[in-house]
């Protein structure tokens, strides 16, 4: 019996209606720990390249960690991963509460979900038993209503993770909600689950987590309440929740105001954590076994904006996006906005920021009352903000549907220079921490694989001159001991950003709360984190081993994005961040420069072991024990769409006007194809075809290579006669080798030979070739023009290779 984890992953195929249990080895758990590192293994293994984010081929993983459910603060976390409908790259999201611990008690460490059900269903995991149940009666209901129904049908103590009406209405940034107020938000995971016709996952169990060294764990747990009052950051977090930073950020000029145009908000005090505690706070809520109790629960019984405590209360980000972003200083209105986001299960950062974007568009004349369905959508108009939010989550009218796509896509609809008002990175709206002042955040916002995020690294004030010894001594545990000047973005600041990003990445694999475990200000430091994990698992982990898991996760993210066509061109900040901040606060006039951000990205790529286009190098993947990713997914070199379009090879030289493509076999350097091409589209097709054939040869047994290669060549005949001949020749080589596999190749050789004859006759119809199974189906679903060239190299001279 393993300690900490159950040793079981549940695989759900909604298309087939099957549920299977996998029992990975202990080494697998130690290598990935859980969370998104573990989820990425299954996503890269099982998801076809180019899968539609809201199609059945997308793979959704829900993973706890090896210590989830242990009796200590900060361990009840759940990670959701899938291809994001927002960015087209990886989606990543964490949540807390009681669902993660209950999943472990129900007997499982994680769930891998594929396919699409023919009808709405929910997954029930009760005391080790699991089944899919009808969910038709749950559709169209608010999260609280769904909770009530399932509690009555299943168990009053069951924990429920669900998508909401927002996802059913197609809101791009829909989240997964548990307890009707805890979210896996930011990257559209709710829309992914909804696209699979999976309404909810319900868990309940009595299986307790086995602890290797309960004495050490208990001792560490008891220190938490004792040290809490002595840590100023943690004490404030406990008393006022994340809302404690409203006044602080406003003081230093980093409270985004009126859609990020200013860094100070004159109405900050009425929406602060302190004001919340004085007025509408009903109680402090918590996650399983946690002493911090940072979660707010508010109640408003009177006035225009009534708020139900079952939907919690606003966090700092929500107070920012619906408050200062929108110029609204009404705490009741912001609290109601928070409730609506929880009722409909949509991300509050994206929702509030999108409305703030629309407000600036309205005030600048990009959109008018005709487009807003009559709303006077000016900054500070709380009523208009609430009405716009309801239109968004309900998908009401053209305006509501446009808002539900998020600000970046809304800008594409409205045009008229509205992209100047965006604050998005990879489609995700920036959170309420301003990179113009917190300069290392500008780097992290740009390079983070799933868009601008404030919880992917430590923030600048903790590594700037004047920081206290308490914080600096902790940072020294990961090799950071040279605080930098305020507002700087030096190479040392870049190193600070990267190393703390690695630490946070590890936490999101181990599934530990970043408010409890961390590199500096948190309740427990790096050494405590190691001690806690070893006491639960019985392993002999070191901090460096944990950091390696963090690097592993980040590299898997970058590898996934690379194979889906994302690269350096996507590691960019919005135009607004390069314009001086307005207002009169301490950051008025602050502005980022392209030079400093570009230089920081270059330095970051070096530290992270990435190539010039932001993909992990083979050496990086090998070092992190991720060679399987190289072999299976061909992530040696990435050639961007821009380079493919303009830089073709003529007689071994690069030119922007050439028309000859040469593709080489990486195994022996021989030419795989040399094809005249008249357009970028033809070029993309040729590359796509050659890569498909070459990868098949690399991955499959020789006898099978021949069969599939010849099928491929036949299908490509109309697209490229020349390339089909080359592939047929390669198939001949495979056939020759296959003759040596006497016991396996005899029957398939005959089939392959017959297929070869048909190359010069009739073309095999597309529907005659397997399209949904095996390697051939895998590659026919990849996007044209995206190259991951382990097998292919288009000249090493290319600056994009």
C-alpha positions, 0 to 999 in steps of 0.5 A: 500500500503506497503512502499518501497516494492511492496508486489509481488513475481512473480513465473515462472514455465518454464516447464509448462509455467505458471506465478503466482503472490504471495503477501506475508504478511508484516511480511514476508518482515520484517523477511527476508528483501529481497535478499538472505534471502528471496530467501533461503526461496523459495529455501528450500521450493521448491527445492528437496534435491539432485537436479541437479544444471543444471537440471529443479529441481534447483530453481533460485531466483532473489530478490531485497530488501525492499528499492531498488529503493528509491532515495538514494545511494547504494540501487539498488542491486539484489541477485541471488541464486540457487544451485551452479554447482561449489560447489553443495552447495548454490550459492549466487551472488549480482549485481548493476546497474539499473536492480534492481531498474527497477524491482521494478518500473516494480511492483515486489520485486523478481522472483522465477524461476523453471523448464526448457522451451522446447525452448529458451525464455525470461521473459518480465515484463513491467509495472506490466504485464508479459509474456514469449517470444521467444528468439531463435533470441538472442542465440549465441550473445554477451551481447551487441548485445542482449541488442541492439536487446531487446532495439529495440524490447521492449523499449530503456530504458528497463533493461536486465539481461541475461546469455551469450555465455559462459553459452551456451558453458557450462562454469561452472562459467558463470554469469548473466550480466546486462548493459553488464558490471554488473555481478551476478558472482562467483557461476555459476548463468549464467549456471543455467539460461541457463540450464533452457532455459531462455535467459534473464529477461527484466524489465521496469516500471514507478511505483515509490517506496512509501516512509514512511518518505521522509523528513528524507530520503532526509536529509540523502541522502543530507549528502552523497555528503557532507561527501564523501570527508572527508572519505579517503576510500570513496574518493579514491573509487570514484576517482579510483574505486576499482582499488585504492587498487592495489598499497595499497595491493602491498605495504603491500604484499597482491597483489596475484602474479603469482598464489598466490605464492608471495604477491608483483608484480613488475608490479603493477604500470602500472595496478593500478587505478591511471594509469588507470585514467591517461591513458584510463579512459573515464568516471565514471559510477554509479548505480541508484541514487548513488553519489559514481560513483565507476564504471570504463569505459575505452576506447582503440582505438589504439594498439593490444588490443582495448577496447569498453567502453560499456563493462565498465572497470576492477575492482580491482579483474580483475586487480588482476586475469588477471594482477598480478595473471598471471604476466601481467603488460599490462593494455590494455591486462587486460582491453581487458580480462575484456571486453571478460568476459563481452561480454561472461558473465563469472566471471572474478575472476574465469576466470583469476585465472584459467588461472593463475593456468594453467600458473603454471601448464605449467611452472611446466611441468604438461601440455605442449604445446601439451595440450595448443594447442600450447600456450606458457602459461608462466607467463607474456605472455599477448597474450597467456593469451588473447588467452586462455581466448577466447578458454575458453569462446568459448569452443574451443578444449579440452584445452578450455573446460577444462579451462571452468570447472575451476581450481579445475576440471582442476586439476582432468583432468591434475593430476600430483600433479597439486592440489598443485597449486590450490587456490580454496575453495568449487570449487571457486577460491580465490579473490585477498586478501591474507589470509596469511596476512589478517588472519581472511579472512582465516577463512571466505574463509574456512567457507563461504557457497559458497566458498572463498569470499572477500565481506562476512566480513570486512578485518583485517586492520580495526580491528588491532592495530593502526586503527583510531577512525573513523573506531573503533567508527563505529565497536563499534556499533556492539560490536567490540572495541578491535583491535588485533595485526597485522597478528593475528588470535585470538578468538577476531579476529574470533569474528570480522570476524563473527560479520562483516560477519553477518553485510555483510550478512544483507546487502546482504538480504536488498540488500544494497551496501557494498561500501555505507553501512557497519560496518566501512569505508563506506559512511554510518554506522550502525545507518545510515543504520537503519535510511535509512531503517526505513524512507523508510519502516515506520518500527521501525527496530533496528540494532540488528534486522537487524543483526538477519536477517544477522544471519538468512541468514547465518544459512539458507545457512548452512542448505541448504549446510548440507542437500546437504551433505556439512559439515566441510570436505568442510570448508577447505583451499587449500594446497597452503595457508599452504606453505610459500609465496615466493618473497621479499616483507613484507609478504615473508615467511608468511604461515598459519598453520592448527592448527590456522585455525582449532582452528578458525573454532571451535570458529566460529562454537560456535559463529554461533551456528553450530554443530561439522559438521557445520550445524545449531543446532535446538536451533539456528534455533529456536532462529532465528525463523526458526523452519519451516526449522527444521520441513520440512527439518530435520536439527537437526543432520548431519552425514557425509558420512565418518562417515556413511561409517566407524562407524556402530552400533553393539549392541549399540556401535560404531565400524569401522568394524560393520555390523548392522545399527539401526535407531531410531524414534526421536518422541518416541525413538522406533527402526525404523529399524535394518538391517544387512549391508555388505557395505557402499552402503547398509547402505546408502540405508537403511538410505535413505529408513528409512529417507524417510518413517519417514519424510513422517510420520512426515509431512503428514496427517495420511491417506496419510502417510499410502498410501505412506508408503506402496508404499515406502515399496513395492518399497524397497522390493528388496533393503531390505526385512527387512527394508520393513517389518519395514516400513510396520509396521509403515504404520500399525500404521498410518493406525490405526490412520487414522481410526479416521479421518473418513471424510478423511480416508475411501477411502484411507484406502482401497487403503492402505490395498490393497497395504499392501497385495501386499507386499507379492506378486508382486512388484509395478513397479517404473513407477506406483508410482508418481515420479514427484509430491508430497512427494514421488517424492520429496524424491526419488530424494534425493542423497543416503547417505546424512542424515539430521536427525531430524527424524533419529539419529544413536546413540548420541555417534557418534562424527559426530552426 
